Amino acid sequence: MSAGDRVGGGRIVDRLPRPLDPFRSFKVKTGLLVVAALFLASLMFWVTARWPFRYALALAMLVSLAVTQILAHGMTSPLREMTAAARAMATGDYSRRVRSTSRDEIGELARAFNSMAEDLEAADRYRRELIGNVSHELRTPISALSALLENVVDGVEEPDPARMQVALDQTERLGRLVAELLDLSRLEEGAVQLDRERFPVRDFLEDVVRQAVGPAGPRRVQVDVQPSGLCVDADVARLHQAVTNLVDNALRHGSAHTQVVVRGRPAPGGVIIEVEDDGPGISPGERSRVFERFTRGGSTDGGTGLGLAIARWAVELHDGRIEVVDTVRGCCIRVTLPAG
C-alpha cells in the first residue's frame, strides 16, 4: 500500500472513478458537469414524455443529481483529502498523502500539497534526529565532568594535572559540539559570504595540522605538497574548517601507529587536497552517505556525525567537490577546488 493511497488512519478512501480527471482545466470540468446534468434532465423528460409532469420532473432531477454527485465527487475529493491530511499534520502526523490523478488546477494543488508534506515530514524527522543526537552527545561529556568534579569536591580524588586534563578534554569536546552546531545553523541559513584570498597551500595545511594534532598529539601527520609553491584562491576560515574536520576524522579512524597523509596537488583549473588514513575505510555503498548529517558510517567513536557534512558544505561554498576516492587501504577523501 503506497503512501499516496493513505488518508486518515491508514484507511484506503476515495476509490470511486474520476471520469473527468483527463481534462486539464477545472472550468472545463465544471462546464461538462452542467452540460451532463442538463442533457440527462432533457433525456429523462423525453423518455417520460407520457408521464405526469411532476413524476417526470422528479425522475429527471434525481438522475441529474446522481450523475452530478458522481462527477463532482471526483472533482472535489482531493480537496477533502487535503483537509483530512492537514488536520493530521496539525497533530504531528506528516505521513498522509493525497491521491493526485487529476490534471487540472486541483491536481496541481494536490501534487504541491504532497511535496509540501514530504518536506515537512523530512524536516520533522531531521528535528527529531537533531534533538536525539545532540542530547546523546551532550550527555557523555557532561556526565564525565560531573562525576570528576564531584569526586574532587568530595575529596575522593585530588585535582592533579592528569585529572584536570580529563576535565579539559571533556570541556573541549563540549566546545567542539557547540561549534559544530553553530556551523550547522549557518549551513541551514545558507547565508555565508566568502572572503577569498590567495595563499600558499603548504603553509595553510601545516597550520591546520598543527592546530588539529596539538603539541602533544599521539601521531604525526605528514604534509605533502607538490610543487612546494602551490597556491589556492579560497576563504581561509571556511577551507580551514573543512580540512580540519577531515584531518580530525582521519586521526580518529586511522591506525595508532602510522601517519595520516595530507596532500596538495595541482589540478586542471584548480587544486586538489587529499586526506588519507589507513583505517577500516568506507565501503562503496556508504561513500555517498558519509557526507550527510549525523551519518557516522558505522562508527561508534563518539563523533557527532556533523564533521563531514560541514566539510562538504564549506567545499560546496567554493563551488568545489568533495568525495571518497579509491585507495589501496584505509580511506582517502579528496577535495577539488576551482581556480577561483
C-alpha positions in Angstrom: 0.0 0.0 0.0 1.6 3.3 -1.1 1.7 6.5 0.9 -0.4 8.1 -1.8 -3.3 5.7 -1.1 -3.4 6.6 2.6 -5.6 9.3 4.1 -7.0 9.2 7.6 -5.5 6.5 9.8 -4.2 4.3 7.0 -7.7 3.7 5.5 -7.9 3.5 1.7 -10.5 6.0 0.7 -12.0 7.6 -2.4 -11.6 4.7 -4.9 -14.6 5.9 -6.9 -13.9 6.5 -10.6 -12.9 10.0 -11.6 -14.1 10.3 -15.3 -13.2 13.9 -15.6 -9.5 13.5 -14.5 -8.1 13.6 -18.0 -9.3 17.2 -18.6 -6.7 19.8 -17.7 -9.0 22.7 -16.7 -11.3 22.9 -13.7 -13.5 25.4 -15.7 -13.9 22.8 -18.5 -14.9 20.2 -15.9 -17.5 22.5 -14.4 -18.9 23.2 -17.9 -19.1 19.5 -18.7 -20.8 18.9 -15.4 -23.5 21.4 -16.2 -23.9 20.1 -19.8 -24.2 16.5 -18.5 -26.8 17.5 -15.9 -28.9 19.4 -18.5 -28.6 16.6 -21.1 -29.7 13.9 -18.7 -32.6 16.0 -17.4 -33.7 16.7 -21.0 -33.3 13.0 -21.9 -35.4 12.0 -18.9 -38.2 14.4 -19.9 -38.1 12.9 -23.4 -38.2 9.3 -22.1 -41.0 10.1 -19.7 -43.0 12.4 -22.0 -46.2 10.5 -21.4 -45.8 10.5 -17.6 -47.4 13.1 -15.4 -45.3 16.2 -15.3 -44.5 16.0 -11.6 -43.2 12.4 -11.9 -41.1 13.2 -14.9 -39.6 16.3 -13.2 -38.8 14.3 -10.1 -37.1 11.5 -12.0 -35.1 14.0 -14.1 -34.0 15.8 -11.0 -32.9 12.5 -9.3 -30.9 11.3 -12.3 -29.3 14.6 -12.8 -28.4 14.8 -9.1 -26.9 11.3 -9.1 -24.7 12.0 -12.1 -23.7 15.4 -10.7 -22.8 13.8 -7.4 -20.6 11.2 -9.1 -18.8 13.7 -11.3 -18.4 16.4 -8.6 -17.2 13.8 -6.1 -14.2 13.1 -8.3 -13.6 16.8 -8.9 -13.6 17.7 -5.2 -12.2 14.6 -3.5 -8.6 15.9 -3.5 -9.8 18.9 -1.5 -11.4 16.7 1.1 -8.2 14.5 1.3 -6.1 17.7 1.7 -8.4 18.8 4.5 -8.0 15.4 6.3 -4.2 15.4 5.8 -3.9 19.0 7.1 -5.8 18.1 10.2 -3.4 15.1 10.7 -0.4 17.4 10.2 -1.8 19.6 13.0 -1.4 16.6 15.3 2.1 15.8 14.1 1.4 13.1 11.5 3.1 14.1 8.3 2.7 10.7 6.5 -0.6 11.4 4.8 -0.7 11.9 1.1 -3.3 13.0 -1.4 -4.3 11.0 -4.5 -3.4 13.3 -7.3 -4.5 11.8 -10.6 -6.3 14.9 -11.9 -4.6 17.0 -14.5 -6.3 20.3 -13.7 -5.5 23.0 -11.2 -6.8 21.0 -8.2 -4.5 18.1 -9.3 -1.5 20.5 -9.4 -2.5 21.7 -5.9 -2.7 18.1 -4.7 0.8 17.4 -6.1 2.2 20.6 -4.5 0.5 19.6 -1.2 2.2 16.1 -1.4 5.5 17.8 -2.0 5.0 20.1 1.0 4.0 17.1 3.1 7.2 15.3 2.2 9.3 18.4 3.1 7.5 18.8 6.4 8.0 15.1 7.2 11.7 15.3 6.4 12.0 18.5 8.5 10.3 16.8 11.4 12.4 13.7 11.1 15.6 15.9 11.0 14.4 17.8 14.1 13.9 14.6 16.0 17.3 13.3 14.9 18.9 16.6 15.9 17.4 16.6 19.3 18.3 12.9 19.9 21.9 13.2 18.6 22.7 16.4 20.4 21.1 15.1 23.7 23.2 11.9 23.4 26.4 13.8 22.6 26.0 16.3 25.4 25.1 13.7 28.0 28.5 11.8 27.8 30.9 14.7 28.5 28.6 16.4 31.0 28.3 13.1 32.9 32.1 12.6 32.9 32.7 16.2 34.0 30.1 15.9 36.7 31.5 12.7 38.1 35.1 14.0 38.1 34.2 17.3 39.7 32.0 15.6 42.3 34.9 13.3 43.3 37.3 16.3 43.6 34.8 18.3 45.7 34.2 15.3 48.0 37.9 14.7 48.4 37.8 11.3 46.8 40.3 12.4 44.1 43.0 15.0 44.1 42.8 17.8 41.5 46.2 16.8 40.0 47.2 17.6 36.4 46.1 14.3 35.0 42.5 14.6 36.3 42.4 18.3 35.2 43.5 17.2 31.8 40.5 14.8 31.6 38.2 17.7 32.6 39.8 19.9 30.0 39.3 17.2 27.3 35.6 16.9 28.1 35.2 20.7 28.1 36.9 20.8 24.7 34.6 18.1 23.4 31.6 20.2 24.5 33.2 23.2 22.8 33.6 21.3 19.5 30.0 20.1 19.7 28.7 23.7 20.2 30.9 24.9 17.3 29.6 22.2 15.0 26.0 23.1 15.9 26.7 26.8 15.2 28.2 25.8 11.8 25.1 23.6 11.2 22.9 26.6 11.9 24.8 28.7 9.3 24.5 25.8 6.9 20.7 25.8 7.3 20.5 29.6 6.8 22.6 29.4 3.7 23.7 33.0 4.1 27.5 32.7 4.4 29.7 35.1 2.4 33.2 34.0 1.2 36.2 36.2 1.8 38.6 34.8 -0.8 42.3 35.4 -0.9 45.3 33.7 -2.5 47.6 31.8 -0.1 50.2 29.0 -0.1 48.8 25.6 0.3 51.8 24.2 2.3 51.7 26.9 5.0 47.9 26.5 5.2 48.0 22.7 5.6 50.8 22.9 8.1 48.8 25.3 10.2 45.7 23.1 10.0 47.7 20.0 11.1 49.4 22.0 13.9 46.0 23.0 15.4 44.3 19.6 14.8 47.1 17.5 16.4 48.4 19.8 19.0 51.9 19.8 20.5 51.2 16.6 22.4 49.5 14.8 19.6 49.8 11.0 19.6 50.7 10.8 16.0 52.5 12.8 13.3 50.6 14.0 10.3 52.6 14.2 7.1 52.0 17.2 4.8 53.0 16.6 1.2 52.5 19.5 -1.2 53.8 19.4 -4.8 55.0 21.7 -6.1 56.0 23.5 -2.9 54.9 26.9 -4.1 51.3 25.7 -4.9 48.7 28.4 -4.1 44.9 28.4 -3.9 42.3 31.1 -4.0 39.8 30.5 -1.2 38.2 31.6 2.0 40.9 30.7 4.6 38.5 30.2 7.5 36.0 28.1 5.6 38.6 25.9 4.0 40.4 25.6 7.3 37.1 24.4 8.8 36.7 21.7 6.1 40.3 20.4 6.2 40.4 20.4 10.0 37.3 18.2 10.0 38.8 15.8 7.5 42.1 15.6 9.5 40.2 15.0 12.7 38.1 12.3 11.0 41.3 10.6 9.8 43.0 10.8 13.2 40.0 9.1 14.8 39.7 6.3 12.3 43.4 5.7 11.3 45.8 3.3 12.9 47.6 4.4 16.1 51.0 3.5 14.7 51.1 5.1 11.2 50.8 8.6 9.7 47.9 10.4 8.3 48.9 12.0 5.0 47.6 15.4 3.8 48.4 16.1 0.2 48.2 19.1 -2.0 48.4 18.8 -5.8 47.5 21.0 -8.8 44.5 20.0 -10.9 43.2 21.2 -14.2 41.8 24.6 -13.4 42.2 24.2 -9.6 43.8 22.5 -6.7 43.3 19.0 -5.1 43.7 18.4 -1.3 43.6 14.8 -0.1 43.5 13.5 3.4 44.4 9.8 3.7 44.5 7.3 6.6 45.0 3.6 7.0 41.8 2.9 9.0 39.0 0.5 8.1 38.0 2.6 5.1 34.5 3.3 3.8 32.6 0.8 1.7 31.5 1.9 -1.8 27.8 1.7 -0.8 28.4 4.1 2.1 30.5 6.7 0.3 27.7 8.9 -0.8 26.1 8.9 2.7 29.1 9.8 4.8 28.7 13.5 4.0 25.1 13.5 5.3 24.3 15.0 8.7 24.6 12.6 11.7 25.9 9.8 9.5 28.9 8.1 11.1 29.5 5.3 8.6 29.1 2.6 11.3 31.5 4.4 13.7 30.9 4.3 17.4 33.8 6.6 18.4 31.6 9.3 19.8 31.7 11.7 16.9 28.6 13.8 16.2 28.3 12.8 12.6 28.4 16.5 11.6 32.1 17.0 10.7 32.0 15.6 7.2 28.6 17.3 6.5 30.2 20.6 7.5 33.2 19.9 5.4 31.0 19.3 2.3 29.1 22.5 3.0 32.4 24.5 3.2 33.7 23.0 0.0 30.5 23.5 -1.9 30.5 27.1 -0.9 33.7 27.4 -3.0 31.9 25.6 -5.9 34.2 22.7 -5.2 33.7 18.9 -4.9 34.4 16.5 -2.1 34.4 12.8 -2.5 35.8 9.5 -1.2 38.2 8.0 -3.7 39.6 4.5 -4.1 42.8 3.7 -2.3 44.8 0.5 -1.6 43.9 0.6 2.1 42.2 2.9 4.5 40.2 6.0 3.4 41.1 8.9 1.2 38.9 11.9 0.9 39.6 14.3 -1.9 38.6 18.0 -2.1 38.8 19.6 -5.5 38.7 23.4 -5.6 38.3 25.5 -8.7 40.9 28.2 -9.5 38.6 30.9 -8.2 
